[in-house]
């Protein structure tokens, strides 16, 4: 005897799976969202509410911490410095890293990729003292060039290694057909390869920007009064006697905004880039 198909049962099953999916996503995101809520709420509290024994869920918001960040400190200048260094190191990293990753992926040189990645996993403290001595001799301490160069050497290997996987997913047939049509390697790279790898480029740019934006160790040693970046400025709110949690969380909130806005802007390209493998399959 045939079993009758019940469309209502299938619909309820689909709804249950959808609800379960969003429930799992909510549970995974809850700790991260709470951290952001804790940071933003603390930045809007008075000092007594921040240091209270119990977490204050209900409080009267204030902008005093933000006023202290912008008025009592030259925070806007630090933001501009961080933006120059992060954008500069990311742009140069893409300019150098994209062709390098394409060559490695095209000619199948995995050992070279591992050598490049090893430069990224090497602790940065290993290079700090030699770089400080070199930049001191070249009189480049407290310059954008020194900061961009040091951030670039840390981010470039990661950007190359990430882009290799995206370039490997591009069908070889497309590149070969472009050659048959008379396109040079440079023309193929700019007109065919890069448009197909927009998702990977967006992901690499975000990672490079975020790592440079949050970099602290090289900035505190190689920067000065003219090139001090945001992580160093936030560190100045800490002293041996006290920690200004309100100003720190306010500054951290401001630091998070460019990264969040950048991610939301290019997320469409990232999702599209992750689907490139379907073309090759």
Secondary structure, 3 states (H helix, E strand, C coil): CCCCCCHHHHHHHHHHHHHHHHHHHHHHHHHHHHHHHHHHHHHCCCHHHHCCCCCCCCCCCCCHHHHHHHHHCCHHHHHHHHHHHHHHHHHHHHHHHHHHHHHHHHCCCHHHHHHHHHHHHCCCHHHHHHHHHHHHHCCCCCCHHHHHHHHHHHHHHHHHHHHHHHHHCCCHHHHHHHHHCCCCHHHHHHHHHHHHCHHHHHHHHHHHHHHHHCCCHHHHHHCCCCCCCHHHHHHCCECCCCECHHHHHHHHHHHHHHHHHHHHHHHHHHHHHHCCHHHHC
